[in-house]
Amino acid sequence: MEEKAYFEPFSCECRAYGRILEEGLEQYVAQCYGYIKLAPSDFEPLLNDPERLKRHFGYRKRHEGRPFRALVKEFVKADRDLYPPLPNRSRSNVRIWNTVFRNTKDSRQLIRGLKRIQKSGILVRDINGGNVMNGRLIDFSLAWTVPHPILVKEKMENDKIVDIYGGGFSDASQVDSLIDNWNEEHDPGLRIWDRCLPDPDYCADKIRFRRDRLRGKFGTKWRWGRKTCGWYIRPGLYKWKAEDGPGGQTER
């Protein structure tokens, strides 16, 4: 497999869903039923409308000559009008965030699902309001799945930037951003208190928090749990070569 194929969106999604099926994590994502590939005769008429291709399908000039493929996924129905907007707040904003979560149960499902997906060797890398619906991940077009040329243990240990991303800190931060946006747009009675990472507003003045940041432990050395909540998951350490189960055995 050529290295560039590890970064092609269709390949990223196929590899991520393959691992998700192996690990039995379908409840945390939009179901995938397979893929479609258009024949040249079906695709050629679309080339006459390049703006539509770019806007709806992400097709650009650099994709010329490549087959037109897409995954077939479950239609996740979300209620944009589930909650009314707050006074003096944009109705369009609250309608967007209503599709991300319906309640606290959805936010907890997303946090739990991300934890399990990362421990199965997948780094999502693109968690935003358009890629999460009803607390489930629906897009893996930028995901890195072990084995991957970037998620190599030796490289992660020698590169602090890669180590942070390999530790899942970026994914966790993006989930917390979704929760923060939800709280800003909804009534305080609907507030979501769950988080992936310690609340920076609470931790900023803590001596230990500042000391750990100076030592480079921010996001990679914390432990998961009620008393010492944090993010220690490192997808790059997933043992995909192990023989005791499909996809290998994770460190749990």
ZINOR-V731662 format. One record per pair of residues at least 24 apart in sequence whose ideal C-beta (glycine too) atoms are under 10 Angstrom apart, sorted by the first residue. I is the first residue (numbers start at 1). J is the second residue. Records with the same first field share a line. If there is no record, write none. Layout:
# ZINOR-V731662
I->J / J
This chain:
# ZINOR-V731662
1->147 / 149
3->148 / 149 / 150
4->149
6->144 / 145 / 147 / 148 / 149 / 150 / 151
7->142 / 144 / 148 / 149 / 150
8->63 / 66 / 69 / 141
9->58 / 63 / 69 / 70 / 71 / 139 / 140 / 141 / 142 / 143
10->35 / 37 / 66 / 67 / 68 / 69 / 70 / 71 / 141
11->69 / 141 / 143 / 145
12->122 / 124 / 125 / 126 / 139 / 140 / 141 / 142 / 143 / 144 / 145 / 148
13->69 / 70 / 71 / 73 / 139 / 140 / 141 / 142 / 143 / 145
14->69 / 71 / 140 / 145
15->121 / 122 / 140 / 143 / 144 / 145 / 146 / 147 / 148
16->117 / 120 / 121 / 122 / 123 / 124 / 137 / 139 / 140 / 141 / 142 / 143 / 144 / 145
17->71 / 73 / 122 / 140 / 143 / 145
18->145 / 246 / 247
19->117 / 120 / 121 / 122 / 140 / 143 / 145 / 146 / 238 / 240 / 246 / 247 / 248
20->113 / 116 / 117 / 120 / 122 / 137 / 140 / 143 / 145 / 247
21->246 / 247
22->120 / 121 / 240 / 245 / 246 / 247 / 248
23->116 / 117 / 119 / 120 / 121 / 122 / 238 / 245 / 246 / 247 / 248 / 250
24->116 / 120 / 246
25->113 / 116 / 117 / 119 / 120 / 122 / 137
26->74 / 136
27->109 / 112 / 113 / 116 / 136
28->109 / 110 / 112 / 113 / 114 / 115 / 116 / 117 / 135 / 136 / 137
29->73 / 74 / 76 / 113 / 117 / 124 / 136 / 137 / 138 / 139 / 140
30->71 / 73 / 74 / 75 / 76 / 131 / 132 / 133 / 134 / 136 / 137 / 138 / 139 / 140
31->72 / 73 / 74 / 75 / 76 / 136 / 138
32->71 / 72 / 73 / 74 / 138 / 140
33->71 / 72 / 73 / 74
34->71 / 72 / 73
35->69 / 70 / 71 / 72 / 73
36->68 / 69 / 70 / 71 / 72
37->67 / 68 / 69 / 70
38->67 / 68 / 69 / 70
39->67 / 68
40->67 / 68
42->68
43->67 / 68
58->141
71->139 / 140 / 141
73->138 / 139
74->136 / 138
75->133
76->132 / 133 / 134 / 135 / 136 / 138
77->133 / 134
78->102 / 106 / 132 / 133 / 134 / 136
79->134
82->186 / 190
83->182 / 185 / 186 / 187 / 190
84->186 / 187
85->185 / 186 / 187
86->184 / 185 / 186 / 187 / 188
89->184 / 185 / 186
90->185
91->185
93->129 / 181 / 184 / 185
94->182 / 184 / 185 / 186 / 187
95->185
96->129 / 130 / 181 / 182 / 185
97->129 / 178 / 179 / 181 / 182 / 183 / 184 / 185 / 186
98->134 / 182 / 185 / 186
99->129 / 130 / 132 / 133 / 134
100->128 / 129 / 130 / 131 / 132 / 133 / 134 / 135 / 136 / 178 / 179 / 181 / 182
101->132 / 133 / 134 / 135 / 178 / 179 / 181 / 182 / 186 / 190 / 192
102->133 / 134 / 135 / 190
103->134 / 135 / 190 / 192
104->135 / 179 / 190 / 191 / 192 / 193 / 194
105->134 / 135 / 194
106->132 / 133 / 134 / 135 / 136 / 182 / 192
107->132 / 135 / 175 / 178 / 179 / 182 / 192 / 193 / 194 / 195 / 196
108->135 / 192 / 194
109->134 / 135 / 136
110->134 / 135 / 136 / 137 / 175 / 178 / 179 / 194 / 196
111->135 / 172 / 175 / 176 / 179 / 194 / 195 / 196
112->194
113->137 / 175
114->168 / 171 / 172 / 174 / 175 / 196 / 231 / 233
115->168 / 171 / 172 / 175 / 196 / 224 / 231 / 233
116->233 / 250 / 252
117->143 / 145 / 168 / 171 / 233 / 235
118->166 / 167 / 168 / 171 / 172 / 231 / 233 / 234 / 235 / 236 / 238 / 250
119->168 / 224 / 233 / 234 / 235 / 237 / 238 / 250 / 251 / 252
120->145 / 146 / 233 / 235 / 238 / 240 / 247 / 248 / 250
121->145 / 146 / 147 / 148 / 151 / 234 / 235 / 236 / 237 / 238 / 239 / 240 / 247 / 248 / 250
122->146 / 148 / 151 / 168 / 171 / 235 / 238
123->148 / 150 / 151 / 165 / 166 / 167 / 168 / 170 / 171 / 233 / 234 / 235 / 236
124->168 / 170 / 171 / 174 / 175 / 235
125->165 / 170 / 171 / 174
126->170 / 171 / 174
127->170 / 171 / 172 / 173 / 174 / 175 / 176 / 177 / 178
128->174 / 177 / 178 / 181
129->177 / 178 / 181 / 182
131->174 / 178
132->174 / 175 / 178
135->178
137->171 / 175
143->171 / 235
144->235 / 236
145->235 / 238 / 240 / 247
146->235 / 236 / 237 / 238 / 239 / 240 / 241 / 247 / 248
147->236 / 238 / 240 / 241 / 248
148->235 / 236 / 240
150->236
151->234 / 235 / 236 / 237 / 238
152->236
153->234 / 236 / 237
154->236
155->236
156->220 / 234 / 235 / 236 / 237
157->236
160->216 / 220
162->236
163->216 / 219 / 220 / 234 / 236
164->216 / 218 / 219 / 220
165->219 / 235 / 236
166->220 / 233 / 234 / 235 / 236 / 237
167->218 / 219 / 220 / 221 / 222 / 231 / 232 / 233 / 234 / 235 / 236 / 237
168->196 / 219 / 220 / 231 / 232 / 233 / 234 / 235 / 236
169->196 / 197 / 218 / 219 / 220 / 222 / 230 / 231 / 232 / 233 / 234
170->219 / 231
171->196 / 231 / 233 / 235
172->196 / 197 / 219 / 222 / 230 / 231 / 233
173->197 / 200 / 219 / 231
176->200
194->229
195->229
196->224 / 229 / 230 / 231 / 233
197->222 / 229 / 230 / 231
198->222 / 228 / 229 / 230 / 231
199->229
